[in-house]
Amino acid sequence: MPLIPPRLLRALESFNSAHPWSHNAHYHPWLLRQLPRGFGRALDVGCGSGDLVRLLAARSTGGVEGIDSDPQIIAKARELTPPGVSGVSGAPAVFAVVDARDGIPAGPYDVITCVATLHHLPFTGTLTRFRDQLAPGGTLVVVGCAREEDAVDALLGAVSVALNLVLGWVKNRGRGAGSRPVAMTAVTRPPEMTFAEVRREAIRVLPRVRPRRWLFWRYTLVWRAPLA
């Protein structure tokens, strides 16, 4: 979140509590456009309640694994994923309790995704693991959170505040009072790295990566592993 005046921040938090919506799910359609129409094995790191895993499964021929360190949210992901949800070849969508700080399941993966999770993990070490577990030609897509620092961040933050109010109202029309997207229940913490720091380190670890700043206090990294 940006460094905005405390009074405005409290008002914004109050509005969001009454009109909740997932900033992360907002980027799922964009994320899917960065991927091939079909791919093999996929991994979603910090999968939460599994929304993205279920979307990835519709394109996967090798199965999709969703991992998260929270046993309760993994239990919810399994509950929300019908037994018939699987990759296009019948490979399953599965979930596991894994703390990515200790490593990720062994690849290779054709797709690795990580949404609003990287700032909870050692940045350089985690990106290195992602790089090393991608198959040749595989795709890594990160939607991350960075600490506000410069005028561009401030401008994007100001626009995001206004759009956040509009989308919160639109997305909650007809929703029952007190309802809250399951994917938004996980505990979060503020990011420590600025976008400039993220960009500099990402380029060092992932040559030719594409870092971009976006609305709603997010940035993205898209990287494709070199062919063998």
N, C-alpha and C positions, 0 to 999 in steps of 0.2 A: 504494500500500500504506500501511497505517496506521503510526503511530509506536508500535511494540510493542517490548518488551524484546528486546535482541539475541539472547539465548539462545533465546527463543521463536521469533523470526524465523528463526534458523538451523534450528531443528527443523521449522518449517513449510515452509521451502524444501526441506529434505531429503525431507519427506513428499511435497511436490508433484512433486519430481523422480521419485520412485518411483511416484506416482499422478497423472499429469498429466491435466488437462482444461481446456477453453477457457472462461474466464469470459466472453469476448465472445460466443461461440456460444450460451451460456446465455441471452442476451438476444435472440437472433434471433426466437423465437416472439412475445415481447412486441413487438418492433419491427414485425413484420408486422401485428400487430393495430392498430397506429396508422395503417395505410395503407388506402386504398380497396381493394376486392376486385379492381378492375381500374384500370390507369393507363397513361399513355403512356410517354414516354421517362424513363429513370431513370439516376442516377449514384451509384456507391458509391465514396467517397473513402477510400483506405487499405484496399483490398479484400483484401489478403493473398492467400490461396490460392483465393479466389473463392466460398466457401461461401454468403455472403449474395447475391452476384450471381446464383448459380444459383437461389436461392429467389425472388428478385425477378423473374427471367425468366418464372416460371410465371404471373405476373399482368400482365406488361408487353405492351402492344400496339405500343410504339415502340422496343423494344430497350433493353438495359441495358449501360452502360459501367462497367467496374471499373478504377480507376487506383491505382497504388502506385509509390513511388519506388524500390523494390527490384527490379531486373531478374530476379533469381533467383526471387523469389516470384511474379512475373508469369508467368515461364516455367512454374512449377508450376501456377498457376491455369489456364493454357491446356491443360496436359497433363491436368488433372483434369476439364476441361469438354468433354464429347463434342461432336462437330460438330453433332449434332442438337439441342443445347440452345439454345433461342431463345425469344423472346417468343411470346405466344399468336397473334400475327398473322404469325409467321415472322421478325420482326426479330431479329437475332442478339444474343447475349451476347458482348461483346468486351472485351479487356483491353489496357491500354496503360501503358507506363512513363512516369509523369508525377509530377514533384515539385510537390505542391500549394502549396508555398511560393511558387512562381513563377506560380500561377494554376491554374484548372481549365478543362477543355474548355468551349467556349461552349454555353450553353443555347439556348432554355429547357428546363428539366426539370420534369416533373410530380412527381418524387420525387428527393430527394437524401438519402443516408444517409452517416453517418460514425461508425464504431465504434472507440473506443480509439485515435484518431488525432489528434484536435484538439489535445491537449496537446503534440504535436510541431510544431505550426504556430503562426503568429501569430494569436492568438485573435480579436481584433477584425476584422482584415483578412480572415481566412478566413470568419468568419460573414457579413461584409458581402458577400463574393463569393457565398456560398451564397444569401443573400437576393436578390441581383441576378440570379442565374441561374435562380431558380425561376419557373415559369409562374404566371400568376394562378390562385389556388386550389390551387397545388402544396403539397406537404408536405415539410418538413425534419425528419429524426429524427437526433439525435446521442446516442450512448452514449459518455460521456466519463469521464476519470479526474481526480480533484481531490486536492489535498494535504489531509491531515487537519489539523483546527484546533480544533474545539470538542467539547463533550460529546456532541452528537448523532453526530458522526463517530466518536468513541471507542466509543460504544455499538454503532453499526452495525458498526464494525470488530471488536469483540469477538464479536458474533453471527456475523459473516462467517467469523472464524477457525474457530469450531466447525462451521459448516455446510460450510466448505471441506473439512474433514477427512472429513465424512460423504459429501459428493458425490464427492470424489476416490476414496473407497473404492468407492462404488456404481458410478460410471461406468467404473471400471477392472476390474470383475469379468469375468474371461474374456479380458482383453486380454493379449497376449504381453508378456513382460518387455522393457523398453527401448523400447517403442513410444511415440510421442509425436505428438499431433495436429499436422499440418502447419501449421495456422493459428497455432500457438504458437511458431514458430521465429524470428520476426522480433525484431530487437533493440529493446528498449524503454528508456525513460528515465522517471524519476520526474516526476510533474506538479508544476508550480510554483504554479499558482493554487489557492486554496481554493474551496470551493463557494460561499461568500458572494461572492467576487470574480467567479466564473463567473456567478452569478445576476445580480449587479448589471450587469455588462457585457452579458450576453445580453439583458436586458430593455431596455437602452438601444438595442441594435442591432435587436432583433426585438420590436417591441411586441406584447404579449399572448402572448409565448412561455410555455411551461409547463416550468419547471425543477423537477426532483425528485431527491432523493438516494435511492440504492438500496443493497442489499447488494453484497458482493464489490467494494467500493471503486469503485463506479460512480455516475455521475449521468446524467440524461437531460434533453434539451431537445426539445420537440416544438413546431413552429411551422408554421402554415398561411398561405401568402401571401394577401393580400386579393384578392378578385375584381376584375377590371378595372372 
